[in-house]
Amino acid sequence: MSVLELQQSVLNSLQNLKSLDALKKLFWSQLNYERVNKELSRRKMTDVVANELIDEPLLLASGGTDNAFLS
C-alpha cells in the first residue's frame, strides 16, 4: 500500500469512527502499533479528570523507540 493509499485509508477510518473496536482496528491493523489493551489506573488523575470519565481509561497501543509513544 502506498503512502497516499494509507493516508486515505486512515482518513476514511477517522471520518467513520463510531466504536472502540474501530479505533482498535485503526491502531492495531492500519497503523501497526503494538497491542497493549490495558486499563489504566485513575490513581494519579485529579478528581476533576477522573470524574469526567465514563469508563476506565484504556491504553490501546504503543510504538516508537522503547514503545515510548502511547495511545
C-alpha positions as CSV (number, residue, x, y, z in Angstrom):
1,M,0.0,0.0,0.0
2,S,1.4,3.4,-1.0
3,V,1.7,6.3,1.5
4,L,-1.1,8.1,-0.2
5,E,-3.4,5.0,0.0
6,L,-2.5,4.6,3.7
7,Q,-3.3,8.2,4.4
8,Q,-6.7,7.9,2.6
9,S,-7.5,4.7,4.5
10,V,-6.7,6.3,7.8
11,L,-8.7,9.4,6.9
12,N,-11.7,7.2,6.0
13,S,-11.4,5.3,9.3
14,L,-11.2,8.5,11.3
15,Q,-14.2,10.0,9.5
16,N,-16.3,6.9,10.1
17,L,-15.0,6.2,13.7
18,K,-18.0,5.0,15.7
19,S,-16.8,2.4,18.1
20,L,-13.9,1.3,20.3
21,D,-13.4,-1.7,18.1
22,A,-13.0,0.6,15.0
23,L,-10.4,2.6,17.0
24,K,-8.5,-0.6,18.0
25,K,-8.5,-1.7,14.3
26,L,-7.1,1.6,13.3
27,F,-4.2,1.5,15.7
28,W,-3.5,-2.3,15.5
29,S,-4.1,-3.1,11.9
30,Q,-3.8,0.1,9.8
31,L,-1.1,1.9,11.8
32,N,0.7,-1.3,13.1
33,Y,1.1,-0.2,16.7
34,E,1.9,-2.8,19.3
35,R,-1.3,-4.0,21.1
36,V,-1.5,-3.1,24.8
37,N,-5.2,-3.0,25.5
38,K,-4.7,-2.4,29.3
39,E,-6.9,-0.4,31.7
40,L,-5.1,2.5,33.3
41,S,-5.4,3.4,37.0
42,R,-7.2,6.6,37.9
43,R,-5.0,7.0,41.0
44,K,-2.7,9.7,39.5
45,M,-5.6,11.6,38.0
46,T,-7.1,14.7,39.5
47,D,-10.6,14.3,40.8
48,V,-11.8,16.7,38.1
49,V,-10.4,14.5,35.4
50,A,-11.4,11.2,37.0
51,N,-15.0,12.4,37.4
52,E,-15.3,13.2,33.7
53,L,-14.6,9.6,32.7
54,I,-17.5,7.3,31.9
55,D,-15.4,4.1,31.9
56,E,-11.9,3.2,33.0
57,P,-9.2,4.7,30.7
58,L,-7.7,2.3,28.3
59,L,-4.2,2.2,26.8
60,L,-4.8,0.7,23.4
61,A,-1.3,0.7,21.8
62,S,2.3,1.7,21.9
63,G,5.0,2.3,19.4
64,G,8.3,4.0,18.7
65,T,11.7,3.5,20.3
66,D,11.2,1.5,23.5
67,N,7.4,1.9,23.0
68,A,7.7,5.4,24.2
69,F,4.6,6.6,22.2
70,L,1.4,5.6,24.0
71,S,-2.1,5.9,22.6
